[in-house]
Amino acid sequence: MALQQFDFSFQPGIDRKVVRELAGLAFVERCENVILLGPPGVEKTHLAVAPGVKAADVGHRGVVHAAGQASRR
């Protein structure tokens, strides 16, 4: 799963600039969290997991939580 494979035609309202920012991992270098909100089926998981995989490939560690999981922490 990579952000280069993201189907913008499926979700045309998604800001391409934001997706490029996620793909560049600048948020990792700044030690920032990313929270993705939206109804089911709008590709939040793809947008969360793909940068995580890329970050792991270059030696970073991270966690992806569903909203229900995060609220119980």
C-alpha positions as a Python dict, from the first residue, in 0.01 Angstrom:
ca = {
    (1, 'M'): (0, 0, 0),
    (2, 'A'): (155, 329, -111),
    (3, 'L'): (24, 681, -147),
    (4, 'Q'): (139, 681, -510),
    (5, 'Q'): (-142, 428, -564),
    (6, 'F'): (-408, 646, -401),
    (7, 'D'): (-717, 673, -622),
    (8, 'F'): (-812, 1041, -618),
    (9, 'S'): (-1103, 971, -855),
    (10, 'F'): (-1263, 764, -576),
    (11, 'Q'): (-1239, 1059, -334),
    (12, 'P'): (-1200, 1373, -548),
    (13, 'G'): (-1250, 1601, -245),
    (14, 'I'): (-922, 1496, -85),
    (15, 'D'): (-656, 1766, -101),
    (16, 'R'): (-365, 1634, -310),
    (17, 'K'): (-127, 1872, -132),
    (18, 'V'): (-212, 1711, 202),
    (19, 'V'): (-155, 1363, 59),
    (20, 'R'): (184, 1472, -81),
    (21, 'E'): (272, 1611, 263),
    (22, 'L'): (186, 1277, 424),
    (23, 'A'): (391, 1094, 161),
    (24, 'G'): (691, 1316, 230),
    (25, 'L'): (687, 1217, 600),
    (26, 'A'): (753, 1576, 713),
    (27, 'F'): (508, 1518, 999),
    (28, 'V'): (736, 1238, 1125),
    (29, 'E'): (1041, 1463, 1126),
    (30, 'R'): (842, 1726, 1318),
    (31, 'C'): (718, 1459, 1566),
    (32, 'E'): (356, 1545, 1484),
    (33, 'N'): (52, 1320, 1508),
    (34, 'V'): (-194, 1281, 1221),
    (35, 'I'): (-566, 1239, 1284),
    (36, 'L'): (-790, 1143, 993),
    (37, 'L'): (-1165, 1195, 1033),
    (38, 'G'): (-1450, 1090, 811),
    (39, 'P'): (-1725, 837, 755),
    (40, 'P'): (-1654, 472, 673),
    (41, 'G'): (-1527, 395, 324),
    (42, 'V'): (-1345, 719, 242),
    (43, 'E'): (-989, 576, 236),
    (44, 'K'): (-878, 692, 583),
    (45, 'T'): (-706, 359, 643),
    (46, 'H'): (-505, 385, 321),
    (47, 'L'): (-403, 742, 408),
    (48, 'A'): (-295, 630, 757),
    (49, 'V'): (-120, 303, 679),
    (50, 'A'): (74, 402, 366),
    (51, 'P'): (287, 672, 533),
    (52, 'G'): (337, 440, 829),
    (53, 'V'): (473, 167, 606),
    (54, 'K'): (703, 416, 431),
    (55, 'A'): (823, 550, 767),
    (56, 'A'): (892, 197, 891),
    (57, 'D'): (1088, 124, 573),
    (58, 'V'): (1329, 405, 664),
    (59, 'G'): (1360, 304, 1029),
    (60, 'H'): (1084, 491, 1213),
    (61, 'R'): (830, 332, 1445),
    (62, 'G'): (465, 425, 1480),
    (63, 'V'): (117, 313, 1568),
    (64, 'V'): (-216, 335, 1386),
    (65, 'H'): (-529, 329, 1603),
    (66, 'A'): (-895, 324, 1509),
    (67, 'A'): (-1091, 600, 1683),
    (68, 'G'): (-1250, 356, 1926),
    (69, 'Q'): (-910, 223, 2027),
    (70, 'A'): (-757, 565, 2077),
    (71, 'S'): (-1045, 683, 2294),
    (72, 'R'): (-991, 391, 2532),
    (73, 'R'): (-626, 479, 2595),
}
